[in-house]
Amino acid sequence: MAAFHRRRKQDSHARIVDAATENFCDRGYLTVSVEDIAASAGVSRMTFYRHFRGKADLAAFLFKTAAATAMPVYASITTVDYTQRRDVTDWITTIFEADRKESRLLKVFVQASVDDGDFTPRAQQFIRDLISRLGTAIPAFAVDPDKPGERRRWLEAWLLLYEILDQSNHAALASGVAGDPLMIEILADRFLGFVEAG
């Protein structure tokens, strides 16, 4: 009996996540309500609130899931020669392509960050985690933000990765100049400059 209830709870969780993803991507984060998600998932509001504190909590869960899926793509630079321009350009191109495939979900995260003040720190934490991950294989990223002598270098790493991810997001959303093919070349130059200076 307990296994049945556990499976039923997992099923309702998955239905809520699927319904939210579909609704958010089709109609936008701001226009979708908890009631819309619950109705689409075929669950009651009470069941929704057993799984999530609200719409923002659900968006945070979607971000965490997307970030976990994206991390291997972003960290893949550690598996190639990160000092070679071609490898770095290919890596950044792969990031841009991956974000294009997820452009609808990226738009949801942009809207959620406007609506929920707690959402942006989650995205910033992702960059912190990425610096740590890259630091295991690339000496220039092996920096500790809590050590005064390394703080500036860590901030430079943070800004570099933020710029790559931000421009990739803009390109995926067809926003600004990020779609210009030269953008990848410029970002590759900045990455190589950072690595060489480290």
Buried (B, 14 or more C-beta within 10 A) or exposed (E): EEEEEEEEEEEBBEBBBEBBBBBBBEEEBEEBEBEBBBBBBEBEEEBBEEBBEEBBEBBBBBBEEBBEEBBEBBBBBBEEEBEEEEBBBBBBBBBBEBBBEBBBBBBBBBBBBEEBEEBEEBBEEBBBBBBBBBBEEBEBBBBBBEEEEBEEBBEBBBBBBBBBBBBBBBBBBEEEEBBEEEBBBEBBEBBBEBBEEB
